Amino acid sequence: MSIEELQDQVDQLLEEMDELQEVCDTLPQCDEDDGCATCETNKKIEALEEKIEALEEKIEGLMGEEEEE
């Protein structure tokens, strides 16, 4: 996969995460002290963050390979 394709995936995941975060602030469990721990939306956001981190690491790796050449 090219760097551009990976960056497009990151951008899509960031948009999806932003949408979920907007919803997250309006959920009833957000008023509870441990609301985030039981919130499915928050779990989805965390999973997206992990995917984004993994893709960014791949991008950095590919960029490092290009610099070596």
C-alpha positions, 0 to 999 in steps of 0.5 A: 500500500502506498503512503497516500492510500494509508493517509487516506485511511487515516483521514477516513478514520479521523472523520469517523472518530470525530463523528463518534466524539460528537455523539459521545458528548450527548449520551446519557451515560456521559453524566455518570462518573464511570460513563466512559468505562461502560460506553460502547461509543467510547470503546469504538473511539478507542479502537479507532485511535489504535487503528490510526496509530498503527497506520501512522506507524506504517506511514512513518516506516514507509517514509523512512524506507524512502529516505534511505533510498 
